[in-house]
Amino acid sequence: MKRLQDRFIPAILFLLLMIGCYGPQVRALEEEKNILGPQSTLAKGEQHVLMAAVKFPDIEPTFPLERIRKKAVYDLNEYVKEQSYGLAWVKADFRGWVKLPDPLSTYNVSPYNFKVDRTRVKKLIEDTMTALQKETDFSQYQHLLIIPGVFTMPGKGYGMICYCANPGMLSGVRGDLRYVPLKSRGGKEFRGGVFVGTENLHLGMFAHDFLHALGGIHEKRRLVPCLYNFELQSDASQTPSPEHHAIYMGSWDIMSEHFVKKGEPPPGISSFTKIRLGWISPEQVLLVKPGETAMTFLSPLSQKGDMLVVKIPLKDSLYYLIENRQPIGFDRNLPDSGLLILKVNPEVAEGSGTTKIMNANPNAPHFSQATFRIEQNNRNLYLNRDYKVAIVPPMV
């Protein structure tokens, strides 16, 4: 018979934190004034998204239009509503099939981030706008989704299964990140978020790139960054795969890995990404300052609750985030459950480890036993002597 701990999913986690005095109190006071850091002002409320399923003259789509519509319109909306606790939702205007003027070979791109031809990205978007310009007022939309109607795998079909163009591929995501203005041949402009996903992509890919667009830009960076390793993703010696490049967080955030298993729904997002999107408020975060010992209850991150996150400031701009991940909602496909500890370094470039999991069992493959649990001897305590931090998971 399974132990009670294995069968019981707690509604809340009881958490004991013991934080040594490792830095000046001034640092803690500064954190308290701005406990959450930068947050998007764009990601709440109704999001008007123009969705265009486009067709190339030399290729017939593989998937029926209604199947694509369901995933792009209904499934994406359900994901956004759940992850935002109802603070954001998608109002879609779906068009298809929209005919493009040129063959696929003039549009397709590399599957590697650093090798994508920006001129081809811009051509795809502006040709789509031109095809829609007579009946479309682009100023009525915050975002544009383009769905190339071609079955795609890395380097085949369209080349890349999904990406965010604005903010993203059109300017590059490192350096001078900005929104690139787009214009149809008739002179109509669009300056909002743009993301691209092919007909066969997983829902997690749609959501991943939409969250980039939702977050927007702060100080020339995407507020919602990719959480996988860019250099490894662009390693042309290997076919892109999450096992190869999702080395910081595995499947614990959709911004790291689009899905846990093919054919199953995507995972939810971490407290870091929810905070950046403005979906977690300061009242839902406990700041534990230097020299304090604290105890708290954490609601599952998948559910709205009074207390969702603990934040612990470390040296410089580093900090920990602590969250309770349980198999509820989109988190039901995660490989593990319990107390998840993230270390955040907001100063590093995107794709270089902005957020890393403090893995409870590094010997388990691909973060499959990442959480801390009191009933397992090798996972019942997180201790960092350098920062003088001890975190004890709950007794359930």
C-alpha positions, 0 to 999 in steps of 0.5 A: 500500500502506498504511504499517505504522503504518496497519495495525498496532494496538499492544498498548501505547503507549510514551509520553514525558512532559516536565513542567516545574516549575509548582507546589509539590511539596506539591501533588504529594504530596497528589495521590499520597496520593489519586491517583484522587480519589473512586470509587464503592463501589457499582459492583463485583460483581453488580448486581441489577436489576429490569427492567419493560417497561410498557404504557399502556392506550391504546398498543400497544408496537411492539417485541416483548418478546423483542427488548427483553429481549435488549437490556436483559438480555443486551446491557447485561450484556455492555457492563458486563462488558467496560467494568469488566474483569469487575469488575461484571455485571448480574443481571436480573429481567425483567418484562413487559408490566406494565400501567399504570393511566393513558394515556400523556398522563399520564406523558410528559415533555419531551425537554429535561433542564431541562423534565422534570416530576418529578411525572410521573417519580415517577408512572411509577415508583410506578405501576410499583411498585404494579403489581408490589408483590404479587409483588416484594420491592423490597429484593432489588434495587439498581436498577430499570429501567423500559421504556415500551412506546412508540416514542419520539423527542424530543417524541414518544411518551413524549417523552424516550428515556432518563434516570436518575431516581435519582440524577437527574431526581427531584431535579435533577442540580445543587444538592441532588442526592439519592436520592428515596424511592419508594413503591407504593400498598401502602406498599412502598419503593425507595431504589435507582438508577432509570433509564428507557429506552423500547422503541426506545432504543439500547444506549448509552442504557441503559448511559449511564443505568445508569452514573449509577445505578451511580456513585451520589452523592458530596458531592451530585454524581453520581460519574458525570456527563453529559459533554455540555453541559446548556444546549445539550441543553435549547435548545428551538430545536433538536431534541436531537442529539449533534452539537449538545450533545456539544461536550466529548468527542464519542463518546469516552465513552458519558457524552457521546454514546450511539453513534457511528453508529445501528445500531452498538454504543456506544463504550466509556467514558473513563478518567475514567468508569472511574476514577469507577466504581472500575474502574481501580485506583491501581496502573494509574495513573502519577502524573507529578509537577511537575518530572519527566520520565517514560516509560511503556507504556499498554495499550489502555483497552479491555483490562485491563492493568498500566498504563492511565492517566497522570495529571498534576496541574495548577493547583488541582484541574485535571488531565490524564488520558492514555489509549490508545484502540484499535479493540478491543471496544466501542471498535472503532467510535470514529472514530480511535485513538491517544493521547487526552488529557483535561483534567478540572475536577472543580469545575464543575457537571455538564453544564458541561465536567467533562472535555474532550478536548485535540483533536489536530485541531480542524479535523476534525469532531466529534472525528474526529481527536482522538488524537495520533499520531507519524506525523502531523505536525500530531498528533505533539506535545501542548504546553501552555506555560502548564502547561509540559507536553509529551506525545509519542505513541509510535513504532509 
